[in-house]
Amino acid sequence: MIAIGVVLLIAGIIIAAMGGGDAHHAEGHGEAAAAGHEAASWLKRLYVNLWLNNVYFTGIALVGVFFIAVQYVAYAGWSVLIKRIPEALGYYLPIGGAVMLIVFLLGGHDIFHWTHDYLYDLNDERYDPIIAGKAPYLNFWFFLIRMIAYFVLWILFFNWLRRNSLNEDLNGGTSYYHKSIRISAMFLVVFGVTSSTSAWDWVLSIDTHWFSTMFGWYVFASWWVSGLAAITLTVIILKQNGYLKMVNANHLHDLGKFVFAFSIFWTYIWFSQFMLIWYANIPEESIYFIERLGGNGGHFKWIFFTNLIVNFAFPFLVLMTRDAKRQMIMLKIVTIAILIGHWLDFYLMMMPGTMRTDATIGFIEIGTTLIFLGVFLLTFTKGLAKASLVPVNHPFLEESVHHHV
């Protein structure tokens, strides 16, 4: 997968550098320059794609840790047999942190309009009072410090929970379980703050003039559904390959209910944000949706509607019945669709504000995504192989084995 991704990426860069990918938008150049955005080069396109994929996969890794923490705090027993899967997702976090740091340091100017110094210079004709007003929060060093702090905290809690989980396998007893509950409670507080602020930093600040008080929830909902889909799909693939023998239709049913419910939750947040902005009809708010619906020559319109169909209508209709949630093939189709759908969701959040009408889904996009997916799967499966798939000494193991809904 990584090899195919590299070949596609190189092919895409060569085509784009020779003018096949980006040069056809000469008429957009004047518009872009007027808006303070230079016409997109292949390098800018590469940076934006690296950022998009890293935010997406980092979110899925983080949701693995969040899922574990929620199960501990809720004293949940049903999920013990599948616990090792979300646990192993977190192994991607250090890679996510490193990539995020490198891409921001090298390509920050290409992704974030607010990183340009002239916006804050009163004597410059390009001075922007709105962006200058956000300077205490949106500035290079504070942004960098926040980014490092997020990853340090997330990796710290991930390692802490994982270490306890593995020690429990070795030593038994309930002390590790109670300790994990306390760690999880602390992590949930940290997650509650950092999941929103990281969404503002990494996604919302791309559209610097626009703001939405619901945006932290919106990104969380997208991450959460993607993470649940990844967990469910992994459980099914492992089960089909002869692992997780004790996992039964009841566990799949619960995972299916999660995926079904939070697809509706994502849509609820999506609709609430859209409706409030449409209803108020304030220009500085509605510009966000105009750019994605009618603006940019309708460039993003098909993704806008595909996003809703794939992430809401499809899982809603397919997983509505009890039987569908218990069938591996149904869950498999829906979870794969959701993972692709929410990648498109992040694409729609980032591309209109960075690439404008130069945005496309070509070799560079597909290649970058395949490389990230390959690296993610490598770290995830290696993490999964480091411990028994069944947490043998978990106090609720018996409850999970006999789980019935």
C-alpha positions in Angstrom: 0.0 0.0 0.0 2.8 2.4 0.9 4.7 1.5 -2.3 1.6 2.1 -4.5 1.1 5.4 -2.6 4.7 6.5 -3.2 4.4 5.7 -7.0 1.1 7.5 -7.3 2.4 10.5 -5.4 5.6 10.8 -7.5 3.5 10.5 -10.7 1.1 13.2 -9.4 3.9 15.5 -8.5 5.5 15.1 -12.0 2.2 15.7 -13.7 1.5 18.8 -11.5 5.0 20.2 -11.9 4.7 19.9 -15.7 1.5 21.9 -15.5 -1.0 19.1 -15.9 -2.5 19.4 -12.5 -2.5 23.1 -11.6 -1.8 25.3 -14.6 -5.3 25.1 -16.0 -6.6 27.6 -13.4 -4.9 30.8 -14.7 -8.2 32.7 -14.4 -8.4 31.8 -10.7 -5.0 33.4 -10.1 -6.3 36.9 -10.0 -9.1 36.0 -7.6 -6.6 34.0 -5.4 -4.2 36.9 -5.3 -6.9 39.3 -4.4 -7.9 37.1 -1.5 -4.4 36.9 -0.3 -3.9 33.3 -1.6 -1.3 32.6 -4.2 -2.1 30.2 -7.0 -1.5 26.7 -5.8 1.7 24.9 -6.7 2.3 21.2 -6.4 4.2 21.7 -3.2 1.4 23.6 -1.6 -1.0 20.8 -2.7 1.4 18.2 -1.1 1.5 20.1 2.2 -2.3 20.5 2.4 -2.7 16.8 1.6 -0.1 15.8 4.3 -2.0 18.0 6.8 -5.4 16.7 5.8 -4.4 13.0 6.2 -2.4 13.5 9.4 -5.3 15.3 11.1 -7.7 12.5 10.0 -5.5 9.6 11.1 -4.4 11.4 14.3 -8.1 11.8 15.2 -8.7 8.1 14.7 -5.7 7.2 16.9 -6.9 9.6 19.6 -10.4 8.2 19.5 -8.9 4.8 20.3 -7.7 6.2 23.6 -11.0 8.1 24.2 -13.0 4.9 23.6 -11.0 3.0 26.2 -11.3 5.9 28.7 -15.1 6.0 28.2 -15.4 2.3 28.8 -13.4 2.5 32.1 -15.3 5.5 33.5 -18.7 3.8 32.5 -17.6 0.6 34.3 -18.5 -1.2 31.0 -18.1 -4.9 30.8 -19.4 -5.7 27.2 -16.3 -4.2 25.5 -13.6 -6.1 27.3 -13.1 -8.7 24.5 -12.5 -6.0 21.9 -10.6 -3.6 24.2 -7.2 -4.3 22.7 -8.2 -3.0 19.3 -8.9 0.7 20.3 -6.0 0.4 22.7 -3.6 -0.3 19.8 -4.9 2.6 17.7 -3.0 5.0 19.9 0.4 3.7 18.7 0.0 6.1 15.7 0.1 9.2 18.0 3.9 9.8 18.1 4.1 9.5 14.3 1.1 11.9 14.0 2.8 14.4 16.3 6.1 14.3 14.3 4.4 14.7 10.9 2.2 17.5 12.2 5.2 19.4 13.5 7.3 19.0 10.3 4.4 19.9 8.0 3.6 23.0 10.0 7.2 24.2 10.1 7.8 23.6 6.4 4.4 24.3 4.9 2.6 26.4 7.5 2.5 29.4 5.1 0.8 27.3 2.4 -1.9 25.9 4.8 -2.6 28.8 7.1 -3.3 32.3 5.8 -2.8 33.8 9.2 0.9 32.9 9.3 1.8 35.8 6.9 3.5 38.7 8.8 2.1 41.4 6.5 -1.4 40.8 7.8 -0.4 42.3 11.1 1.6 45.3 9.7 -0.5 48.5 9.9 1.6 50.1 7.2 1.0 47.2 4.7 -1.9 47.5 2.3 -2.7 43.8 3.0 -3.2 44.5 6.7 -6.2 42.6 8.0 -7.8 44.0 11.2 -9.8 40.8 11.9 -6.8 38.5 11.7 -4.7 41.0 13.6 -7.3 41.0 16.3 -6.8 37.2 16.7 -3.0 37.5 17.0 -2.9 36.8 20.8 -4.2 33.3 20.1 -3.3 32.7 16.5 0.5 33.3 16.4 3.3 31.0 15.4 4.9 30.3 18.8 1.7 29.8 20.8 0.3 27.6 18.0 3.5 25.5 18.1 3.4 25.2 21.9 -0.2 24.1 21.9 0.5 21.5 19.2 3.3 20.0 21.2 1.3 20.1 24.4 -1.6 18.2 22.8 0.6 15.4 21.6 2.6 15.2 24.8 -0.6 14.9 26.9 -2.3 12.4 24.6 0.8 10.2 24.3 1.4 10.3 28.0 -2.2 9.2 28.8 -2.1 6.5 26.0 1.1 5.0 27.4 -0.2 5.2 31.0 -3.4 3.3 30.1 -1.6 0.8 27.9 1.0 0.1 30.6 -1.6 -0.6 33.2 -3.5 -2.8 30.8 -0.4 -5.0 30.1 0.6 -5.1 33.8 -2.9 -6.3 34.5 -2.3 -9.3 32.1 0.9 -10.2 33.9 -0.1 -9.6 37.6 -3.9 -9.8 37.8 -5.9 -8.3 40.7 -8.2 -5.3 40.5 -5.8 -2.5 41.5 -4.8 -1.8 37.8 -8.5 -1.7 36.9 -9.2 1.0 39.5 -6.1 2.9 38.6 -7.2 2.9 35.0 -10.5 4.4 35.9 -8.8 7.3 37.6 -6.4 7.8 34.7 -9.4 7.7 32.3 -11.3 10.3 34.2 -8.3 12.6 34.0 -7.8 11.9 30.3 -11.5 12.7 29.6 -11.1 16.2 31.1 -7.9 16.7 29.0 -9.6 15.3 25.9 -12.7 17.5 26.4 -10.5 20.6 26.2 -7.9 19.6 23.7 -10.2 17.9 21.1 -11.9 21.2 20.6 -8.9 23.5 20.7 -6.9 21.2 18.4 -9.9 21.4 16.0 -9.8 25.2 16.1 -6.1 25.2 15.5 -5.7 22.6 12.8 -8.9 22.9 10.9 -11.0 26.0 11.8 -8.0 28.5 11.6 -7.6 27.6 7.9 -10.7 29.8 7.3 -9.4 32.6 9.5 -12.2 35.0 9.1 -14.9 32.5 9.8 -15.8 31.0 13.2 -18.3 28.7 14.6 -18.9 27.9 18.3 -20.0 24.3 17.2 -16.9 23.5 15.3 -15.1 21.7 18.1 -18.1 19.4 18.4 -18.3 19.0 14.6 -14.7 17.8 14.3 -15.0 15.6 17.3 -18.2 13.9 15.8 -16.3 13.3 12.6 -13.3 11.8 14.4 -15.5 9.8 16.8 -17.5 8.1 14.0 -14.4 7.4 12.0 -12.7 5.8 15.1 -15.8 3.7 15.8 -15.9 2.6 12.2 -12.2 1.7 12.3 -12.6 -0.3 15.6 -15.7 -2.2 14.2 -14.0 -3.0 10.9 -10.9 -4.3 12.7 -13.0 -6.5 14.9 -14.8 -8.0 11.9 -11.5 -8.6 9.9 -9.9 -10.2 12.9 -13.0 -12.4 13.6 -13.1 -13.5 9.9 -9.4 -14.4 10.1 -10.0 -16.8 13.1 -9.1 -14.4 15.9 -11.4 -13.1 18.7 -13.3 -16.4 18.8 -15.3 -15.3 21.9 -16.6 -12.1 20.2 -20.2 -12.8 19.1 -23.1 -11.2 17.3 -24.0 -9.3 20.5 -20.7 -7.4 20.5 -21.1 -6.6 16.9 -24.6 -5.4 17.6 -23.3 -3.0 20.2 -20.6 -1.7 17.9 -23.2 -1.3 15.1 -25.4 0.7 17.5 -22.5 3.0 18.3 -21.8 3.5 14.6 -25.5 4.0 13.8 -26.1 6.4 16.7 -23.1 8.6 16.2 -23.6 8.9 12.4 -26.9 10.5 13.4 -25.1 12.6 16.1 -22.6 13.8 13.4 -25.6 14.8 11.2 -27.3 16.6 14.1 -24.2 18.7 14.6 -23.8 19.3 10.9 -27.4 20.4 10.5 -27.4 22.5 13.7 -24.3 24.4 12.4 -25.8 24.8 8.9 -29.3 25.8 10.1 -28.1 28.4 12.5 -25.8 30.0 9.9 -28.5 29.9 7.2 -31.2 31.3 9.6 -29.1 34.2 10.8 -27.9 34.9 7.3 -24.9 37.0 8.5 -22.3 37.4 5.7 -19.2 36.6 7.8 -20.8 33.3 8.8 -22.5 32.2 5.6 -19.4 32.6 3.5 -18.2 29.2 4.8 -21.1 27.4 3.2 -21.3 29.6 0.1 -17.7 28.6 -0.7 -18.6 25.0 -0.4 -22.0 25.1 -2.2 -22.2 27.8 -4.8 -18.9 29.6 -4.5 -15.7 28.6 -6.3 -17.8 27.9 -9.4 -19.6 25.1 -7.6 -16.3 23.2 -7.4 -17.1 21.5 -4.1 -20.8 21.0 -4.6 -20.7 17.3 -5.4 -18.5 16.6 -2.3 -20.9 18.6 -0.2 -23.9 16.4 -1.1 -21.8 13.1 -1.3 -20.7 13.9 2.3 -24.3 13.9 3.5 -25.3 10.8 1.6 -22.3 8.7 2.6 -22.1 9.8 6.2 -25.7 10.0 7.1 -28.3 8.6 4.6 -26.3 5.4 3.9 -25.5 4.2 7.5 -28.9 5.4 8.7 -30.8 3.3 6.2 -28.6 0.3 6.1 -28.0 -0.1 9.9 -31.6 0.7 11.0 -32.6 -2.9 11.7 -31.4 -5.2 14.5 -30.3 -7.8 12.0 -28.2 -5.5 10.0 -26.2 -4.5 13.1 -25.4 -8.2 13.7 -24.2 -9.1 10.2 -20.6 -8.8 9.4 -21.0 -8.0 5.7 -23.4 -5.1 6.4 -21.2 -3.6 9.1 -18.2 -4.0 6.8 -19.7 -2.2 3.9 -21.0 0.7 6.2 -17.7 1.1 8.1 -15.6 1.3 4.9 -18.1 3.8 3.5 -17.9 5.9 6.7 -14.1 5.9 6.7 -14.1 7.2 3.1 -17.0 9.5 3.8 -15.3 11.2 6.8 -12.0 11.6 4.9 -14.1 13.5 2.4 -15.6 15.5 5.3 -12.1 16.6 6.3 -11.3 17.3 2.6 -14.3 19.6 2.5 -13.3 21.4 5.7 -9.7 22.1 4.5 -9.6 22.4 0.7 -11.8 25.4 -0.1 -9.8 27.6 2.3 -6.4 26.4 1.1 -6.5 25.2 -2.6 -9.6 27.1 -3.7 -10.6 26.0 -7.2 -7.2 24.2 -7.6 -8.5 21.5 -5.3 -8.9 18.1 -7.0 -8.8 14.4 -6.1 -5.9 13.1 -8.2 -2.7 11.1 -7.9 -1.3 13.3 -5.2 -4.4 13.0 -3.0 -4.8 9.2 -3.5 -1.1 8.6 -3.2 -0.7 10.6 0.0 -3.8 8.9 1.5 -2.5 5.4 0.7 0.9 6.2 2.3 -0.7 7.4 5.5 -3.1 4.5 5.5 -0.2 2.0 5.1 1.9 3.7 7.8 -1.2 3.8 10.1 -2.0 0.1 9.6 1.7 -0.9 10.2 1.9 0.9 13.5 -1.6 -0.2 14.5 -1.1 -3.9 13.7 2.4 -4.0 15.3 0.8 -2.5 18.4 -1.9 -5.1 18.3 0.6 -7.9 18.0 2.5 -6.8 21.2 -0.1 -8.2 23.6 -2.7 -10.9 23.9 -5.9 -10.0 22.0 -7.9 -11.1 25.1 -7.1 -9.1 28.3 -6.9 -12.3 30.4 -7.0 -10.7 33.9 -9.6 -8.0 33.3 -12.2 -8.2 36.2 -15.1 -7.9 33.7 -13.8 -10.5 31.2 -16.5 -13.1 32.2 -19.2 -10.5 31.7 -17.9 -9.7 28.2 -17.7 -13.4 27.3 -21.4 -13.9 28.2 -22.5 -10.6 26.9 -26.1 -10.7 25.4 -28.3 -8.0 24.1 
